Amino acid sequence: MLHIFLDTNILEDDPFLQQKKKLELLVKKGKAELLLPDVVIDELTKHTVKKSKESVATITKNFRVLNIIQQPNIPSFQLKPFTHDEIKKKYNTLQSLGKIKILSSDNIKINRIMERYISEKKPFSENKESFRDYTLFCICADYVHDNKLSDCFFISENSTDFANKEKTDF
């Protein structure tokens, strides 16, 4: 079985995996599991709430403009943006349906992160403080180690924060 860890940037435009049909098919056939660390869920939730609020504001504004232009007026309707709780509930539903597995950061020790931060090892550097990225890395690495997994893949569009300059090592 493939163990596929997804970074936030892979899901930005599709936070609920509605367009990831090939991944969904692999999961459905039992050939893969999609693993989302809770820090990814938290970040996706934050971004989705923000995008939802911006979209509702844009639609509302455009609706008002359209009503000014058109005669007779279009009947009004009420849109509301997603809340944090609604989005978290969607992810819990995806997990209960077996489409994803949410991994917890509860066991990540802060001293482990601080040691790496102080030594300026990736994802940290002189001008970059990336606690979220290293927390994500720790969650994934611990899950692989604790479950003695092979065939693991971390999918991200971000190679600069996780790899060395040559992109040959973490």
N, C-alpha and C positions, 0 to 999 in steps of 0.2 A: 504494500500500500504506500502511496505517496503521501507525505505530510507537508502541506503547503501553508506556509506562514505568509500572511499578506500585510504589507505596510499600508499606512493611511493613504499615501498618494496613489495607490492602485485603485482605491475605492472612492476617491474624491467625487468623481462624476457619476458614480453608481453605488451609493452607500449601502443599498440593500441587496446588492448582487443580482439585480433584475436583468442585466445585460451580459452576465458572465455565464452563458449557457454551457460552454464547454467544461468549465470548472464544475458547474452544477451536475452535469452528466457524469463526470468522473466520481463525484461524491455519491450520486444516486446508484451507480453501479458498484459502489464499495471499493473503488480503485484509489480513492484519495479522501483525505479529510482536510477541510479548510480551517485553519487555526488563526484566530484573531485575538491577540493580546488585549487585555482590557484598556491599556493606554491607547491602542488604535481605536477601540470603540469610543472612548472618551473624546479623543480628538475628532473623530468623524461626527460624533454627536454635536460637539461645539460648532464645527464647520457647517453641518447641515441645518442647525437652528439659525445660524447667521444667514445662510443662503436663503432659507425659507422666509425669514423676515424681510430680506431685501426683495425677494420675488413678490411677496404679497404687497409690499409698498409700491413696487413698480406697476403691478397689475391694477391696484387701487387707483393710482395716479392716472394711468392710461384710461381706465374706465371712466373717471371723471371727465377727462378731456373728450373722450368719445361721446359722452352724454351731452356735453356742451355743443359739439358739432352736429350730432344727429337729432332729428325731430321726428317722431316723439322720442322721449328718453327711453333708454333700455332699462327695464326693471333692475333695481339694485339687488345685490347679493352680498353676503358676508363671507370673506375669506379669513382664515386665521392660520398663522404660521405654526409649524411643528413646535412642540415643547420638548425639553430634555426628556421628560418622563415618557412621552409618546415614542420617541426614538429608541430609548433604552428598551421599552416594551417590544418594539419591532425586532431588536437584536435578540432579546430573550426568546421571542417566538421562533426566529430563525434557528436558534440553538435547540429549542425543544422539538423542532421538525427535523433535526439532524443535519441541517444544511451547513452549520458552522459549529465550531467549538470555541468558546471564549476562555482564554487563559488568564489567570489572576496574577497580579503583581504583588500580592500580599506577602510573599516570602522573600522578596528582594530586599537585601540588607543595604542600607544607605552607606555604610562604610565601604562596601564593595564598589559602589558608584563613586564615592569620594576619592578612593585610592586611584582610580583611573583618571578622574578629573584632575587631581593634583599632578599626576605624572604626564598629563596632556597626551594620553593615548587616544586614538580614535574611539568614539566620535568627537572627543574633545580636542581642542587645539588652542593655540595662544589666544585667539580672538573668537573662539566659539565655545559656548556652554550648551551642551546638548544632552541634558539629563533625560529627556524623553526618549531620545534615540538609544541611549545606552540601557535605559530601563527596558525598552522593547527588546534589545539584543539579549539582555539577561533572561528575560521571560522565555524567549525562544530557546536559548542555549540550555537553560535549566530543564525545560520540558523535554528536549531531545535527550539530554543526559539522564534525567530521572526515569525516562521510559525506554531507554536504550534503543533509540530509533535510528534507522538508516533511511535512505531515500527521502531526505528532507530538503525542502527548497524554501528560500526566503525571497519573495518577489517584491521588489521595490524599484522605483525609478530613481532612487537616490543612491548613487555609488560613492559619492564624495564623503559622506558622513560615516559610512560603514567599512570602507576599504582603504588600504594604503594608497599612496600616489600611483603606484603601478597597477592597482586594482587586482593584485594577486593574493592578498591576504586581508583578514579582518583586523 
